[in-house]
């Protein structure tokens, strides 16, 4: 090798860069509830307060702490509403919580807020609750209040590659 000093310096620089990356991005502990959800998509079954089937949802818990939900019920025939977009985090008791907003299309033309709680079961599935509030279209759905539309339960499984 003609330039051993250059090669040693390059190797040392690469090692330093790798160690810096590891120090800046430490792996999450397995007990961290965020670690169990971050960047995952789930297919869920939603039931109403009596246990009757309500719809199927696809919930994506994005790594940037945004939450995206698409519902099989959003295109009718009973209700017409948009996909849900919102955010998620960890509550003080360690469970995951989320809050999304969607819009109802005419004739209702209002805004809905959905509050989620999640937990991971021992088999990797999820379960939780959804509390749905509706507001007039011009109201602030983040300002409390609203009309309680319903409380729902869900269970689901992570979408994985074969």
C-alpha positions in Angstrom: 0.0 0.0 0.0 1.5 3.3 -1.0 -0.2 5.6 1.5 -0.6 3.7 4.8 -1.1 6.9 6.7 -4.0 7.9 4.5 -5.5 4.4 4.8 -5.2 4.5 8.6 -6.8 8.0 8.8 -9.6 6.9 6.5 -10.3 3.8 8.6 -10.3 5.8 11.8 -12.6 8.4 10.2 -15.0 5.6 9.1 -14.9 4.0 12.6 -15.6 7.4 14.3 -18.5 8.1 11.9 -20.1 4.7 12.7 -19.6 5.2 16.5 -21.1 8.7 16.3 -24.1 7.4 14.5 -24.7 4.7 17.1 -24.3 7.2 19.9 -26.7 9.7 18.3 -29.3 7.0 17.4 -29.3 4.5 20.3 -31.5 1.4 19.9 -34.8 1.6 21.8 -35.3 -0.8 24.7 -37.7 -3.6 24.0 -39.9 -2.4 26.9 -40.4 1.0 25.3 -44.0 1.1 23.9 -42.9 3.3 21.1 -40.5 0.7 19.9 -43.4 -1.8 19.4 -45.4 0.5 17.2 -43.1 3.0 15.4 -43.4 2.6 11.6 -46.0 -0.2 11.7 -49.2 -0.7 9.8 -52.1 -2.8 11.2 -55.3 -4.2 9.7 -58.0 -4.0 12.4 -61.6 -5.0 13.0 -63.7 -2.4 14.8 -66.7 -3.2 16.9 -69.3 -0.9 18.5 -70.1 -0.7 22.2 -72.4 -3.7 21.9 -69.7 -5.8 20.2 -71.3 -5.6 16.8 -69.1 -5.3 13.7 -68.6 -1.7 12.7 -65.9 -1.7 10.0 -62.3 -2.6 9.1 -59.5 -0.1 9.4 -55.9 0.2 8.3 -53.9 2.1 10.9 -50.4 3.3 10.2 -48.3 4.5 13.2 -45.7 6.5 11.3 -42.1 6.8 12.6 -42.5 10.7 12.6 -45.3 10.3 15.2 -48.1 11.0 12.7 -51.1 8.6 12.6 -53.0 7.7 9.4 -56.2 5.7 9.3 -58.3 4.5 6.3 -61.7 2.9 7.1 -63.8 0.5 5.1 -66.8 2.6 6.2 -65.7 5.9 4.9 -67.2 5.5 1.4 -70.8 4.8 2.6 -73.4 3.6 2.3 -74.3 5.0 5.7 -71.5 7.5 6.3 -69.3 9.5 4.0 -66.1 10.8 5.5 -62.4 11.3 4.6 -59.4 9.3 5.8 -58.1 10.3 9.2 -54.8 12.1 9.9 -53.3 12.9 13.2 -50.6 12.2 15.7 -49.6 9.7 18.3 -47.5 9.5 21.5 -47.1 7.7 24.8 -49.3 8.6 27.7 -48.1 9.0 31.3 -49.1 5.4 32.1 -47.1 4.0 29.1 -49.9 3.2 26.7 -49.9 4.6 23.2 -52.5 7.3 22.5 -53.5 8.9 19.2 -55.7 11.6 18.0 -57.0 12.0 14.4 -59.3 14.3 12.5 -61.5 13.5 9.6 -64.2 15.4 7.6 -67.7 14.2 7.0 -69.1 14.9 3.5 -72.5 16.4 2.9 -75.2 16.1 3.9 -73.5 16.1 7.4 -70.5 18.3 6.5 -68.9 18.3 9.9 -65.5 17.5 11.4 -64.8 14.5 13.6 -62.1 13.9 16.2 -61.1 10.3 17.1 -59.2 9.6 20.2 -57.3 6.2 20.3 -55.6 4.1 22.9 -53.4 1.1 21.9 -51.7 -1.8 23.5 -49.6 -4.6 22.1 -50.7 -8.1 23.1 -48.2 -10.9 23.8 -48.7 -12.4 20.3 -47.8 -9.0 18.6 -51.4 -8.1 17.8 -52.9 -4.8 18.9 -56.1 -3.9 20.7 -57.6 -0.6 21.8 -60.4 1.8 22.0 -61.6 4.7 19.8 -63.8 7.5 21.1 -65.4 9.5 18.3 -66.6 13.1 18.7 -68.3 15.3 16.1 -68.2 19.1 15.8 -69.7 21.7 13.5 -67.4 22.3 10.5 -66.4 25.7 11.8 -65.7 24.5 15.3 -62.2 23.7 16.8 -62.2 19.9 17.3 -59.1 20.2 19.5 -60.8 22.6 21.9 -62.7 20.0 23.9 -66.4 19.6 23.8 -68.1 18.1 20.7 -70.8 15.6 20.6 -69.9 12.0 21.6 -70.8 9.9 18.6 -69.7 6.6 20.0 -67.0 4.4 21.6 -65.5 1.6 19.7 -63.1 -1.3 20.3 -60.6 -2.7 17.9 -58.2 -5.6 17.5 -55.7 -6.0 14.8 -52.6 -7.6 13.3 -49.4 -6.1 11.9 -49.2 -6.0 8.1 -46.0 -7.9 7.3 -44.2 -9.2 4.2 -44.4 -13.0 3.4 
